[in-house]
Amino acid sequence: MRKNVSPFVLSLLLCAFIFDVSLAATHAAAFDDAEPQAAWQSYTFYGEEFSALLPEMPVLDHTSRIVNGNRNLFDTARNYAAYGNNIVYLIRAYDKPREREDLNYFAREYVRSLVSAGRVIQLKVQQELPRGKFSGRQYVIASDTHPTSIAQSSFYVFLTTRHAYVLRAVGADDNHPEVQRFFSSFVLSDSPGGRLVVDESKLPPPPVVYASDVALEDYKMSPDGDATAKGTAPKTNAAVGMEAGKEQSTSENSKTAAQPADSKDGQQIYKIKEVTHRAQVIYKPEPFYTEKARKNQTTGVVRLRLILSATGKVTNIVVLKFLPHGLDEKAVFAASHIKFIPAMKDDRPVSQYILIEYNFNVY
């Protein structure tokens, strides 16, 4: 039997339908608004007291720090670095602050790690910026005796009972929305939440690609480890594989090589002289010395050619000159963690070749 639906019920059903459509539209709009920021996540690491929003999983490099200015006394430290939208985000964590190590001490220690010997940097306190119960301070570089200053930007120092933290963003000023998002998201807590940063040093190393050390007369190494092309770069051949630590001649006069391709995924790779603005290396970690190399008193240079891609990733690392006992692997690992602002050509980011060197010495 067919039943008639009263006008009252119909009106209720219509209202419910309109509400559902409106709610779905609201959710869709909220999703659309959130989608551009979906890659940003909160990150932390074992034993740390911080969490911070970053546009990608940061690379992690373990390092050391001088204690109370005593160059014979060291403690541990860690560097976290991430890239997104032409901005490099940096966090340095110092372990176990001592009694005389205050905010100013770690600000000076951080700047010393960025500059060469004999260079004088004057800092200025911009403002006090505590995080909850922990003290914090913003610093700016007031003067620099070197004609080419380090990338100008504010940096922030925070001090807890167990750590000191330095935050810095390079590529945009403090008023940039994404820079503000990074700084404002930095939270100090005894038990911070967030996604754990992957410690790649605990993972098996990726395979290393080797090549003969060739045509280096076409390049002039600059003091910062970059390379300026003087002539035509050598053409690409197939990469030559070699077991780690296996002896192989790398004559300076050799003329055969395995080099990265002149294009990758259809994108052209440029030499430095071909770009409008060369890639700006912001973070370049130093490789560790292996125990086997130390035992054998191995010293020398590892030279690499690589691509700083338009996406902010290091790709196509090729060893042009190697050292045995795992030093080439350490150099490749360090190079893979370089963070930079990509080169520009015709107002767009492009990929660029560079040469870098790592010097290994026994102290």
C-alpha positions in Angstrom: 0.0 0.0 0.0 1.4 3.4 -1.0 1.7 5.9 1.9 1.7 9.6 1.5 4.5 11.6 3.2 3.2 14.6 5.1 4.6 18.1 4.2 6.1 18.3 7.6 8.2 15.2 7.1 9.2 16.4 3.6 10.4 19.7 5.1 12.5 17.8 7.7 14.1 15.6 5.0 14.8 18.6 2.8 16.5 20.5 5.7 18.6 17.4 6.6 19.7 17.1 2.9 20.6 20.8 2.7 22.6 20.5 6.0 24.5 17.4 4.8 25.4 19.2 1.5 26.5 22.3 3.4 28.6 20.2 5.9 30.2 18.3 3.0 31.1 21.6 1.3 32.6 23.0 4.5 34.7 19.9 4.9 35.8 20.0 1.3 36.7 23.7 1.7 38.7 22.9 4.9 40.5 20.1 3.1 41.4 22.4 0.2 42.7 25.0 2.6 44.8 22.4 4.4 46.1 20.6 1.4 49.0 23.0 0.5 50.3 22.6 4.1 49.7 18.9 4.2 53.5 18.1 3.9 54.3 20.0 7.1 54.6 17.7 10.1 55.9 18.0 13.6 59.2 16.3 14.2 61.3 15.4 17.2 64.1 12.9 18.0 65.0 10.5 20.8 66.2 12.3 24.0 65.4 15.8 22.6 63.2 18.3 24.4 61.8 20.0 21.2 59.3 19.5 18.5 58.9 21.7 15.4 56.9 21.8 12.2 58.9 21.3 9.1 58.0 20.9 5.4 59.9 17.6 5.1 61.7 14.9 7.1 64.9 16.7 8.2 68.3 15.2 7.7 70.2 14.5 10.9 73.9 14.8 11.4 75.7 14.0 14.6 78.5 16.3 15.6 80.4 17.6 18.6 80.7 20.9 20.5 83.4 22.6 22.6 82.6 22.8 26.3 83.1 26.2 28.0 85.5 27.3 25.2 88.0 24.5 26.1 89.2 23.0 22.8 90.3 19.9 24.6 86.9 19.2 26.1 84.0 18.1 23.9 80.4 17.0 24.2 77.8 15.9 21.7 75.5 17.9 19.4 73.2 17.3 16.5 72.2 19.2 13.4 68.7 19.0 11.8 68.2 20.5 8.3 65.1 20.6 6.0 64.2 22.4 2.8 60.9 23.7 1.4 59.8 26.4 -1.0 63.3 28.0 -1.4 63.8 28.2 2.4 66.3 26.1 4.4 65.3 25.4 8.0 68.0 24.6 10.6 68.0 23.4 14.2 71.2 22.7 16.2 70.9 20.8 19.5 73.7 21.1 22.0 73.9 18.6 24.9 74.5 19.3 28.6 74.8 23.0 29.0 77.3 23.9 31.8 77.0 26.5 34.5 78.8 29.3 32.5 77.2 28.4 29.2 74.3 30.8 28.8 72.3 32.0 25.8 75.0 34.4 24.7 77.6 31.6 24.9 75.6 29.3 22.6 74.9 32.2 20.2 78.6 32.9 19.8 79.4 29.2 19.6 76.9 28.8 16.8 78.3 31.7 14.8 81.8 30.4 15.2 80.7 27.2 13.6 79.7 29.1 10.5 82.8 31.2 9.8 86.5 30.7 9.2 89.3 31.5 11.6 90.2 35.2 11.9 86.7 36.4 11.0 84.9 38.5 13.5 81.1 38.6 13.8 79.3 41.0 16.0 75.9 39.9 17.4 73.0 42.0 18.6 70.2 40.9 20.9 66.9 41.6 19.2 64.5 40.5 21.8 63.8 38.1 24.6 61.6 35.1 23.5 61.1 32.6 26.3 59.3 29.3 25.5 57.2 28.5 28.6 59.5 28.0 31.5 62.6 28.1 29.3 64.6 31.2 28.4 65.0 32.2 24.7 66.5 35.1 22.8 66.5 36.4 19.2 69.9 37.5 17.7 70.8 39.4 14.5 74.3 39.8 13.0 75.3 43.5 13.6 78.6 43.4 11.6 80.9 41.1 9.8 84.6 41.7 9.0 84.5 39.4 6.0 83.6 41.1 2.7 81.2 38.2 1.9 78.9 37.8 4.8 77.2 34.6 5.8 73.6 34.4 4.7 71.8 37.2 6.7 69.0 36.0 8.9 67.9 36.1 12.5 68.5 33.1 14.7 67.0 32.1 18.0 68.6 30.4 21.0 66.8 28.5 23.7 68.1 27.0 26.9 66.8 24.1 29.0 68.4 22.2 31.8 69.6 19.4 29.4 70.0 21.2 26.0 70.6 24.4 24.1 68.8 24.8 20.8 69.6 27.2 17.9 66.9 27.8 15.2 67.5 29.5 11.9 65.7 29.9 8.6 67.6 31.1 5.4 65.9 32.2 2.2 63.2 34.5 3.5 62.9 37.1 6.2 61.2 36.6 9.6 57.9 37.9 8.3 57.5 35.2 5.7 54.5 33.0 6.6 56.4 29.8 6.4 59.3 31.1 8.4 56.8 32.3 11.1 55.2 28.9 11.0 58.5 27.2 11.7 59.5 29.5 14.6 56.1 29.6 16.2 55.7 25.8 16.1 58.9 25.2 18.1 57.8 23.7 21.4 60.0 22.8 24.4 58.7 20.0 26.6 60.1 17.2 28.8 58.3 14.7 26.5 57.6 16.3 23.1 55.4 14.7 20.6 55.9 14.4 16.8 57.2 12.1 14.1 60.7 10.7 15.0 63.5 11.9 12.7 65.2 9.0 10.9 68.8 8.5 11.8 70.3 7.5 8.5 73.7 6.9 10.0 72.2 3.8 11.5 71.1 2.4 8.1 73.2 0.6 5.5 75.0 3.1 3.3 73.7 3.6 -0.2 75.9 2.3 -3.1 78.7 4.6 -4.1 79.2 5.5 -7.8 82.8 6.0 -8.9 84.5 7.6 -11.9 88.0 8.5 -13.1 89.3 11.9 -11.9 89.1 13.6 -15.3 89.1 16.9 -17.1 89.5 18.9 -13.8 91.5 21.5 -15.8 88.0 22.6 -16.9 87.1 23.6 -13.4 88.4 26.0 -10.8 87.6 25.1 -7.2 86.4 28.1 -5.2 87.1 28.4 -1.4 83.7 27.3 -0.5 84.1 24.0 -2.3 81.9 25.1 -5.3 83.3 24.8 -8.8 83.3 27.4 -11.6 83.3 26.1 -15.1 86.2 27.3 -17.2 85.5 25.3 -20.3 83.3 22.6 -21.7 82.3 20.0 -19.1 83.2 16.3 -20.0 80.4 14.3 -21.6 78.7 11.6 -19.8 79.5 7.9 -19.9 78.0 5.0 -18.0 78.9 5.0 -14.3 81.7 2.7 -13.2 81.0 0.7 -10.1 83.7 -0.3 -7.6 83.7 -2.1 -4.3 84.2 0.2 -1.3 87.8 0.4 -0.3 89.1 -1.4 -3.4 92.3 0.3 -4.8 91.9 2.0 -8.2 94.1 4.5 -10.0 92.6 8.0 -10.1 95.3 9.8 -12.1 94.8 13.5 -12.5 95.7 13.1 -16.2 93.1 10.4 -16.9 90.6 11.3 -19.7 87.8 8.7 -19.2 85.1 9.1 -16.8 81.6 8.3 -15.6 79.7 11.6 -15.2 76.1 12.5 -14.4 73.9 12.9 -17.4 73.3 16.4 -18.9 69.6 15.9 -18.3 67.5 14.1 -15.7 63.9 13.2 -16.1 63.7 15.6 -19.1 65.1 18.5 -17.0 68.3 20.1 -18.2 71.3 20.3 -15.8 73.2 23.5 -16.0 76.8 24.4 -15.3 77.4 27.4 -13.0 78.3 29.8 -15.8 74.9 29.1 -17.4 72.6 30.0 -14.5 71.4 33.5 -13.5 72.0 32.9 -9.8 74.0 29.9 -8.7 72.7 27.5 -6.1 73.4 28.7 -2.5 74.7 26.1 -0.2 73.3 26.8 3.3 74.2 23.6 5.2 77.2 21.4 4.4 77.9 18.8 7.0 81.4 17.4 7.5 82.0 13.7 7.1 83.2 11.4 9.9 86.7 9.8 9.9 86.4 6.0 10.0 88.3 4.0 12.6 89.9 1.9 9.9 91.2 5.0 8.1 92.5 6.4 11.4 94.3 3.1 12.2 95.9 3.2 8.8 96.7 7.0 9.0 94.8 7.6 5.8 94.8 11.2 4.7 93.9 13.1 1.5 91.0 14.5 -0.5 87.7 13.0 -1.7 86.3 14.9 -4.7 82.7 14.6 -5.7 80.6 15.8 -8.6 76.9 16.1 -7.9 73.6 17.8 -8.9 71.8 20.3 -6.8 68.4 19.8 -8.2 65.6 22.3 -8.7 63.6 20.4 -6.1 66.1 21.1 -3.4 67.5 17.5 -3.4 71.1 16.4 -3.9 71.2 13.8 -6.7 73.7 11.9 -9.0 76.7 11.9 -6.6 79.8 10.6 -8.4 83.1 10.1 -6.8 85.9 11.6 -9.0 88.7 11.0 -6.5 88.5 8.6 -3.7 90.2 7.4 -0.5 90.1 3.9 0.9 88.8 2.6 4.2 85.3 3.9 3.9 86.2 7.6 3.6 84.5 7.9 0.2 81.3 6.5 1.7 81.5 9.0 4.5 82.0 11.8 2.0 79.0 10.7 -0.2 76.8 10.4 2.9 77.8 14.0 4.0 77.2 15.4 0.5 73.8 13.8 0.4 72.7 15.9 3.4 73.7 19.2 1.9 70.8 21.7 2.0 70.7 24.6 -0.4 68.6 27.1 -2.3 68.4 26.0 -5.9 70.0 27.9 -8.8 67.8 30.3 -10.8 67.6 30.8 -14.6 65.0 32.9 -16.2 63.2 33.4 -12.9 62.7 29.7 -12.3 64.6 27.2 -10.1 66.9 24.9 -12.1 69.3 22.0 -11.5 73.0 22.7 -11.3 76.3 20.7 -11.3 78.9 21.4 -8.6 82.2 19.9 -7.6 83.0 19.6 -3.9 86.0 18.3 -1.9 86.3 16.9 1.5 89.8 16.9 3.2 90.6 14.1 5.6 93.5 14.6 8.0 94.6 12.7 11.1 94.9 14.9 14.2 
